[in-house]
């Protein structure tokens, strides 16, 4: 009897409901699996098999395009990750045009299944949805935005780097959320980026993301932003290489780089083909002047550096914290940084990093650690950190405006 039913089923002949159910209830796993993956099996039988005890059978239902949507919704809660992954592959392909306000019952259930899978506890399932939807111009915006904010980079990155559904506002908001490492870099890879989004990437202080942006030849970065990135690369040296190898480099930026770019990048800068003859000559002159200056500096290498001077004075008990303010007033920024480094028992690199951070709180914490009096935090913020008057933190009742724990944490954050 079983053989006859199978033969009839395999030939595509219509089975009575009871006959189909007999196959679906058969103890032989192979029989149930064959029914579950058949493209012309009755919807009621496929729904019945969606609750089968064998994961392989349920996976066959999940991948069967003939399965009723009710079965798909049921399988979104399946205990087996492989079943849900199979379902994600199928349902994600049905995403184009779906919205959260579907009237049609089938489309409504399809959206429900898609949204549930996009929030699945398994990274693999969410990743399948993200990879499938990343290039769809008419994918559901709510689902795309949720995937873009996923905490796992393998899930959010494909959408952030590619999805045409994400708006300029979406991208700016995601960057401002201070997302996990690699998230902003994924946005920097997009083939098209509005100016405001690129500004937000720079403002995020995510060096890797800015470097990725510089290496993205598909986007046009306005000269003003390139100049600011160039200025930042004086201290954040990891930005120099992508700047030197940027597809196009304005004259002003090329000349800026020639003034300080690392020695191993000078040859690459001089060999750029996009510089006009006049600019190329100006860059060569700048590099030549710089090399001459370096030779002079080398000859005077035995002279005492600001840091050595600060260390010597400190060892002799003559390095007064008040000297920091005096140095800044006299325009001796390098000596002020050296004095702060010695007084705060921090490296010059860390103090320079704080000075370039445009972070008023960090500058206040540095002043506190160096033993400066609260009144001196104003000049440190303004002249060392270039903090604008409206963002300056002022002493409160003759005390620092931050508590000790907060300032300790800020200094630990900067390393």
Helices and strands as residue ranges (DSSP letters): H 2-10, H 17-24, H 29-37, H 43-49, H 55-63, H 69-75, H 81-92, H 105-118, H 123-133, H 141-148, H 153-162, H 168-176, H 183-188, H 195-203, H 207-214, H 223-232, H 238-244, H 251-260, H 263-270, H 277-299, H 306-315, H 322-329, H 333-344, H 348-356, H 360-369, G 374-376, H 377-379, I 380-384, G 389-391, H 404-413
